Amino acid sequence: MSPAQSVLAAELAANEASEHRPLIITLFAVFVVATLGITVWAGRQTKDAADFYAGGRQFSAFQNGLAVSGDYMSAASFLGIAGAIALFGYDGFLYSIGFLVAWLVALLLVAEPLRNSGRYTMGDVLAYRMRQRPVRTAAGTSTIVVSIFYLLAQMAGAGVLVSLLLGITSDAGKILIVALVGVLMIVYVTIGGMKGTTWVQMVKAVLLIGGTILITFLVLLKFDFNVSDLLGKAAENSGAGSAFLEPGLQYGANGTSKLDFISLGIALVLGTAGLPHILIRFYTVPNAKAARKSVNWAIGIIGAFYLMTIALGFGAAALIGKDEIIASNPSGNTAAPLLALHVGGVDSAWGAILLATISAVAFATILAVVAGLTLASSSSFAHDIYANVIRKGQATEKEEMRAARWATVFIGIVSIALGALARDLNVAGLVALAFAVAASANLPTILYSLFWKRFTTQGALWSIYGGLIVAVGLVLFSPVVSGDPKAMFPDVDFAWFPLKNPGIISIPFGFLMGWLGTVLSKEEPDAAKYAELEVRSLTGTGAH
């Protein structure tokens, strides 16, 4: 397909969407109204801080596993990975592998001890045997920064998706869409708290898995369920030939890109265990056993989903082609919705229905994830910084929840502003940055707190701030922000760090600073407090 034909095909897809715009808008409206109804219903049952932060700890292992899946399978998973595979083949599929393998780290090292040791936030665990105020301030700061990085990806995905469906091409229109998503997420969190967010995530997980199964079935049906034929057609249609199915198309050009791949892999595998919005999900179940079971459920659901991303990505490459995907969105974020249109028939009502349905599911994905992220960051501000640092533990539950709601509004405004700048970046790449920051700042401190007897407050502060500053600093001076046609600021160049993901530098640095801060500290660690934490984290004795 020539570039001119590809642009024409992309315009045809947009026109097809426009002809069925009433259907598309109706489906979107139905989902938004339904989820708002769930949120209002849950909000009426939110009576205290335990309800707002942890859903009253009333969710079963399966329910929480479903909600964790809904929280984890974000716009990066559905839109970004499908686009990355469609454009870069094997190298794009590495996102799927990394996101899935990361759950083993969360299961083996973090889920159960964290559920036993904390109450509402990551800061509860870190402050258990450290000086409360400095550690909670650091934990709250890190949680908010990581959450905002992750929110960027969701906002970018929302702007691309709704623009495709509604035929919006102006920058002002795309920014307005990002703002709409921001307003909706503020409403979800301020009214529904963790209960409302959890139910929205569960509904979204069912819709996403159902939609993905349908598209996978239709793609395989096109190739008589012969995966080899599918991959062969994808390679042929990609313009890269057999290289499309081999490592190196995106990350094999030179030594720098190979190093970038290693950096990406480290960030993906280690990042999940440090993501605040995933960590707080372990507090919504009644005990550690349920936390462990919920992770098992999540691994099964997420594993099945990532397996199906093969059909989404390679199906898009085979049936649509690289040029048309890029013509629709330079980073490939619209590959999955366009695939739905193509398997249903570009010039048919069935194709338009599939496009509208899959896009509504993707929008559901974005809303559910942004609600979880906003809840994590606002909870950390209210519980760690406001209640325990500013008010020194004297705040009432009512005051704490009010602070969380105001924090939600503020974080929503910041996310809208930054999301508008990131609207043209690949959402999977943006999420990988959040993973790198989480693995650099949060994971070392969590592991040291749980498993190293000598660990001190100074070690925790050096680890969090050191990992955070280096990770964010390297991102700011990387090709993600400037010096690249797809950067946030493509017209300027202040990128002296050559890699797009800082994980290979910032993650070891976070661990190093935690160790260095501890060995140079004059503070004597509280051995009794550590023994108490060890028993509690391993057995659940005294857990909330």
ABEGO torsion letter per residue (X at the ends): XBAAAAAAAAAAAAAAAAAAAAAAAAAAAAAAAAAAAAAAAAAAABABAAAAAAGGGABBAAAAAAAAAAAABBAAAAAAAAAAAAAAEAAAAAAAAAAAAAAAAAAAAAAAAAAAABAABAAAAAAAABBAAAAAAAAAAAAAAAAAAAAAAAAAAAAAAAAAAAGBABAAAAAAAAAAAAAAAAAAAAAAEAAAAAAAAAAAAAAAAAAAAAAAAAAAAAAGGBAAAAAAAAAAAAGAEAAAABBGAAAAABAAAAAAAAAAAAAAAAAAAABAAAAAAAAABABAAAAAAAAAAAAAAAAAAAAAAAAAAAAAAAAAEAAAAAAABAAGAAAAAAAAAAAAEAABAAAAAAAAAAAAAAAAAAAAAAAAAAAAAAAAAAAAAAAAAAAGGABBAAAAAAAAAAAAAAAAAAAAAAAAAAAABBAAAAAAAAAAAAAAAAAAAAAAAAABAABBAAAAAAAAAAAAAAAAAAAAABAAABGBAABABAABBABABABABAAAAAAAAAAAAAAAAAAABABBBBAAAAAAAAAAAAAGBGBX
